[in-house]
Amino acid sequence: TLMGGAIFSDHSNLIISTSTFTNCSAGRGGAISSASGNTLTVEDSSSFTDCSATEYGGAIWAVGTATITSATFVNCSGTGGGNGGAIWAGGVGRLTNIISSSFTNCSAFKGGALYHNTGDLVISSSTFSNCSAEEGSDVNADYRSIVFIRNSSFTNGSTDTKDDTIHTGTDSTVTI
């Protein structure tokens, strides 16, 4: 499956609530692929375990507006050079909110837990532990990302080539 091991959505509003995704895989969005023009909401203790993607977003690939609230990501990965162990998100003029969520033992080439490309990213009251990547053990904010982080913790992240928990790319900024 190229997009969305469990769910593929295009040009729609998608709400995932109190759901469990285990051992899902795809090229983009191991569990959920939310393509252009979408608004994705994941809420109410939804969980993603052992999900993987070969390109983008071990659990979720979201090109558009996304809000992830009270979700758990465990052992999610971007395999074979994939970016965003748990989540790949972004898009010009788009907002990604990560609220009260946890990321544990996630890994990828870039962004062990989260890879963000273009647009605004807000992370609040979330935890990242034991995630790994070559760049950005927990978060990789690439090309023109504007990132705000508050009341969140980052523990035991590891990188192969750079010593950074949060990596910023071209024209990106991070405010903590």
PyMOL commands that set and color helices and strands:
alter all, ss='L'
color gray80, all
select strands_A, chain A and resi 7-9+13-17+20-22+25-28+32-43+47-49+52-56+60-69+72-74+77-78+87-90+95-99+102-104+114-124+127-129+132-133+139-150+153-155+158-159+166-168+173-175
alter strands_A, ss='S'
color yellow, strands_A
deselect
rebuild
show_as cartoon
